[in-house]
Amino acid sequence: MLAKLVDHLPEGEGWIYEPKWDGFRVLIFRDGGERFMQSRDLKPLNRYFPELEARVLEQLPPRAVVDGELVIVGESGLDFEALQMRLHPAASRVKLLAKESPSSVVLWDLLAGDGEDLTGRPFAERRARLERALGRVRPPLHLTPITRDRAVATDWFERFEGAGLDGVMAKPSHEPYAPGKRTMLKVKHKRTVDVVLGGFRWHKDAHGEAVGSLLLGLYDEQGDLQHVGVAASFSAQERRTLVADLAPLRTNALARHPWKDWATSDQRVPGATSRWNRDKSLEWEPLRPERVLEVAFDHMQGDRFRHTAHFVRWRPDKTPAACTYEQLDVTPPYELERIFSQGS
């Protein structure tokens, strides 16, 4: 069951609101002593999260199917990057990461209980059954908070952001579980920030002819330009136009570039090998950091954009020095601490 992106929370009766968790969607099946975790695209997840095996078996009903989200909680809230690190082919690496950064599961729906198929029942009934069956779960299992009050959900939309939650879900209370259909709604944070253009990557199918993505930076408190993410929402024509537009900034760009030493460091840098795909080249072309652009983004993960940013416009009226982290209004992650302390 999927969700449709909308601009605002729906009004009126019949909606149940939840925080939107930023992790891996997961279905968990338990049948006696067996359990199986499955991703949204039907891939098995058991081997990547071995620390959940015993905890799931001891808390889920003997015959049940639950819907939820796999997450990892870091010092600054939900850590999606740590979650991606768990999808590693080496069992020894998975075991080490399971110990260093243990995962949790946030549950929000009960699709089967005591061997009974509940997908045809209204969501409100499924949620009530979930609370009766798992209302006293202990970490690493958690029940997501819910509310029927739109004002509360609107407040969540602002307060939960600092915890790494990137919006609010709205689910029709009377609807059955409808696989593949977008009957749920989601509202995500969208805001803009001025950033420094520090470089670019060539388009994978047009090296030397079209720009693939722009490398973005913000200045920290020490005055260092930190790589915060990329912008890549360009048409084919725009990608080619950018080549000529950015050409003057390529002259002597590396001589005094703040990122020139990154190739030999252990930082998350534009020129490093991709940790998710070792065959993917992240070779980049430096630009003198003199141009400012405005980009739209949903939320931050630590000191970086969680997702690819979207180009809005060039800002010739702004100086690079003005592009600092101070532009960002980030809420402390105390709400996540409150949620995850329950039952511990």
C-alpha positions in Angstrom: 0.0 0.0 0.0 1.5 3.3 -1.1 1.1 7.0 -0.6 0.5 10.0 -2.8 2.4 13.2 -2.2 0.3 16.2 -1.5 0.9 19.9 -0.5 -1.1 20.0 2.7 -2.8 17.7 5.2 -6.4 16.8 4.4 -9.1 18.3 6.5 -12.4 16.8 7.7 -13.3 13.6 9.5 -12.1 10.2 8.7 -8.3 10.7 8.7 -5.7 9.2 11.0 -2.3 11.0 11.0 1.2 9.5 11.7 4.7 10.8 11.5 6.5 9.9 8.2 9.5 7.7 9.1 12.6 7.8 7.0 13.9 4.3 6.7 13.3 1.0 4.8 9.7 0.0 4.4 9.3 -3.6 5.7 6.7 -6.3 6.0 7.4 -8.8 8.7 5.8 -12.3 8.6 5.8 -14.6 11.7 4.6 -18.2 11.7 5.5 -19.9 14.9 9.3 -20.1 15.1 9.8 -18.7 11.6 10.0 -15.1 10.6 10.6 -13.3 7.3 11.3 -9.7 6.6 10.6 -8.4 3.1 11.2 -5.0 1.5 8.7 -3.1 -0.6 10.1 -4.5 -3.8 9.9 -8.1 -2.4 13.6 -8.5 -1.5 14.4 -10.5 1.7 16.0 -8.5 4.5 16.6 -11.1 7.2 20.3 -11.5 6.7 21.0 -7.7 6.9 19.4 -7.3 10.3 20.3 -10.3 12.4 19.9 -8.5 15.7 16.1 -8.4 15.1 15.6 -12.1 14.9 15.0 -13.0 18.6 13.3 -9.7 19.4 10.7 -10.2 16.6 10.0 -13.8 17.5 9.5 -13.1 21.2 7.1 -10.1 20.7 5.0 -10.7 17.6 1.9 -12.8 17.8 2.6 -16.5 16.8 0.9 -16.0 13.4 1.0 -12.4 12.2 2.0 -10.0 9.4 2.9 -6.4 10.3 3.7 -3.4 8.2 6.3 -0.8 9.3 9.7 0.8 8.8 13.2 -0.3 9.5 15.2 2.6 11.0 18.5 3.3 12.8 18.7 6.0 15.4 22.0 8.0 15.5 23.2 10.8 17.7 21.3 13.4 15.5 18.1 11.4 14.8 17.3 8.9 12.2 20.4 7.8 10.2 19.5 6.7 6.8 23.1 6.4 5.7 23.8 3.9 8.5 20.8 2.0 7.3 22.1 1.8 3.8 25.5 0.6 5.1 23.7 -2.5 6.4 23.0 -3.8 2.9 26.5 -5.3 2.7 27.4 -8.6 1.0 29.8 -9.7 3.7 28.2 -11.5 6.6 31.0 -10.4 8.9 30.5 -6.8 8.1 26.8 -7.1 8.6 27.4 -8.6 12.1 29.8 -5.9 13.0 27.4 -3.1 11.9 24.5 -4.8 13.7 26.5 -4.4 16.9 27.7 -0.9 16.3 24.5 0.6 14.9 21.5 -1.7 15.9 18.3 -1.2 14.0 14.7 -0.8 15.2 11.3 -1.4 13.6 8.5 1.1 13.9 5.1 -0.6 13.4 2.0 1.0 12.0 -0.3 -1.7 10.6 -1.4 -5.3 11.4 -2.3 -7.1 8.2 -2.8 -10.5 9.8 -3.2 -11.7 13.4 -3.8 -15.1 14.9 -3.9 -16.5 11.4 -6.7 -14.2 10.3 -6.4 -12.0 7.2 -7.2 -8.4 8.2 -6.5 -6.6 5.0 -10.1 -6.3 4.2 -10.9 -4.5 7.5 -10.8 -0.7 7.9 -7.5 0.8 8.9 -9.0 2.1 12.2 -9.9 -1.5 13.1 -6.5 -2.8 12.1 -4.8 -0.1 14.2 -6.9 -1.1 17.2 -6.0 -4.7 16.7 -2.3 -3.7 16.4 -2.5 -1.8 19.7 -4.1 -4.8 21.5 -1.6 -7.2 20.1 1.6 -5.1 20.4 0.7 -2.1 22.7 3.4 -3.1 25.1 6.2 -3.9 22.7 9.8 -3.2 23.9 12.7 -1.9 21.9 13.8 -2.5 19.2 10.1 -2.7 18.3 7.9 0.5 18.6 4.4 1.6 17.7 4.2 4.8 15.7 2.2 7.6 17.4 -1.2 8.4 15.8 -3.7 11.2 16.1 -7.1 12.2 14.5 -6.5 15.8 15.3 -5.2 17.7 12.3 -3.8 20.5 14.6 -1.7 17.9 16.4 -0.5 16.5 13.1 0.4 20.0 11.9 2.4 20.5 15.0 4.2 17.2 14.4 5.1 18.3 11.0 7.3 21.0 12.5 8.5 19.4 15.7 9.4 15.9 14.4 11.7 17.2 11.6 14.7 17.5 13.9 14.4 13.8 14.6 14.9 13.0 11.0 11.2 12.4 10.2 10.5 14.1 6.9 6.8 14.7 7.1 3.4 13.4 8.1 1.2 10.6 6.7 -2.6 10.8 6.5 -4.5 7.5 6.2 -8.2 7.1 5.6 -9.6 5.4 8.7 -12.3 3.5 6.9 -10.2 2.1 4.0 -9.1 -1.5 3.7 -5.4 -2.3 3.0 -5.0 -1.9 -0.8 -1.7 -3.2 -2.1 -0.2 -1.1 -4.9 -2.8 1.7 -4.5 -2.0 5.2 -3.4 -4.9 5.8 -1.0 -2.6 7.2 1.8 -1.4 10.7 1.6 2.0 12.2 2.6 3.1 15.7 3.2 6.9 16.3 3.1 9.0 19.3 4.1 10.0 21.5 1.2 12.2 24.6 1.7 15.0 26.4 -0.1 18.5 27.5 0.8 21.3 29.4 -0.9 24.4 27.2 -1.6 27.8 27.6 -3.2 28.5 25.8 -6.4 31.7 23.8 -5.9 31.9 21.5 -8.8 29.9 19.2 -11.1 29.8 15.7 -12.5 29.4 14.8 -16.2 26.3 13.1 -17.2 26.8 9.3 -17.4 25.8 9.1 -21.1 27.4 12.3 -22.3 30.8 12.8 -20.7 32.2 16.2 -21.8 29.0 17.2 -23.4 26.4 17.4 -20.6 26.4 18.2 -16.9 24.9 15.4 -14.7 24.7 17.0 -11.3 26.0 20.1 -9.5 28.0 19.7 -6.3 26.8 22.0 -3.5 28.4 23.5 -0.4 27.7 25.4 2.7 30.2 27.2 5.0 30.5 25.9 8.6 31.3 27.9 11.7 35.0 27.5 11.0 34.7 29.0 7.6 35.2 25.7 5.8 33.1 24.8 2.7 31.4 21.5 3.4 29.9 19.4 0.7 26.2 19.1 1.5 24.8 17.2 -1.6 23.9 17.6 -5.2 21.3 19.1 -7.5 20.4 17.1 -10.6 16.9 18.2 -11.8 17.8 19.4 -15.3 16.4 18.8 -18.8 18.6 17.5 -21.6 19.0 20.9 -23.1 19.8 22.5 -19.7 22.5 20.0 -19.1 24.3 20.9 -22.3 23.8 24.7 -21.8 25.4 24.3 -18.4 28.7 23.1 -19.9 29.3 26.4 -21.6 27.8 28.4 -18.8 30.2 26.9 -16.2 33.3 26.8 -18.4 34.8 30.1 -17.1 34.7 28.7 -13.5 36.8 25.7 -14.5 39.9 27.8 -15.1 42.5 27.2 -12.3 39.6 25.8 -10.2 41.7 23.3 -8.3 44.6 25.6 -7.4 42.9 27.0 -4.3 39.8 24.8 -4.1 38.7 24.0 -0.6 38.0 20.4 -1.6 41.2 19.7 -3.5 42.6 17.4 -0.7 39.5 15.3 -0.4 40.7 12.5 -2.7 43.2 11.5 0.0 40.9 11.9 3.0 38.3 9.8 4.7 35.6 12.4 4.4 32.4 12.0 2.4 33.6 13.8 -0.7 32.6 14.4 -4.3 35.6 12.4 -5.7 35.3 9.4 -3.4 34.2 5.9 -4.5 30.5 5.3 -4.0 30.0 3.2 -0.9 26.7 1.9 -2.3 27.9 1.0 -5.7 31.6 0.3 -6.0 31.4 0.3 -9.8 29.9 3.8 -10.0 32.4 6.5 -10.7 32.0 9.7 -8.6 34.7 11.6 -10.5 34.0 15.3 -10.4 35.1 18.5 -12.0 36.1 21.4 -9.7 34.7 24.9 -10.2 36.0 28.0 -8.5 33.5 28.5 -5.6 32.2 31.9 -6.8 28.7 31.2 -7.8 25.6 30.9 -5.6 22.3 29.1 -6.4 19.1 28.5 -4.6 17.9 24.9 -4.3 14.9 23.3 -2.8 15.3 20.4 -0.4 13.1 18.3 1.9 15.2 17.9 5.0 18.8 17.5 6.4 20.4 14.3 7.6 23.1 15.6 9.9 25.0 18.2 7.9 23.9 17.1 4.4 20.7 17.0 2.3 18.9 13.7 2.8 17.8 13.6 -0.9 18.9 15.2 -4.2 18.2 18.9 -4.1 16.3 20.7 -6.9 17.7 23.7 -8.7 15.5 26.8 -8.2 17.4 29.8 -9.6 20.8 31.4 -9.7 21.5 34.1 -7.1 24.0 36.6 -8.5 22.9 39.0 -5.8 24.3 36.7 -3.1 28.0 36.2 -2.1 29.3 32.7 -1.4 30.3 33.8 2.1 26.6 34.3 2.9 25.9 30.6 2.2 26.3 29.2 5.7 24.6 26.6 7.9 23.0 29.4 9.9 20.4 29.7 7.1 18.9 26.4 8.3 16.4 26.2 11.1 16.8 22.7 12.5 14.7 21.5 15.4 16.4 19.4 18.1 15.6 15.7 17.9 14.0 15.5 21.4 10.8 14.1 20.0 12.5 11.0 18.6 14.1 10.4 22.0 10.7 10.6 23.6 9.2 8.1 21.2 12.0 5.6 21.4 12.3 5.8 25.2 8.8 4.3 25.6 9.0 0.7 26.8 12.7 0.7 27.3 
